[in-house]
């Protein structure tokens, strides 16, 4: 799995999209683990301040078609 330096913001958001496609739901704080092919919760909160932020951005991109 990628190390922290390999998880830029856009990669975290993309991982949220992929999680949604695989599982049919958005990741929760408990899902942020390399075992689920997501960065760890620690990595996400260090990069994006909260675990909700990348999910919010992924949802906005999906709705906006970005």
Helices and strands as residue ranges (DSSP letters): G 4-6, H 9-23, G 29-31, G 34-36, H 41-48, H 51-64
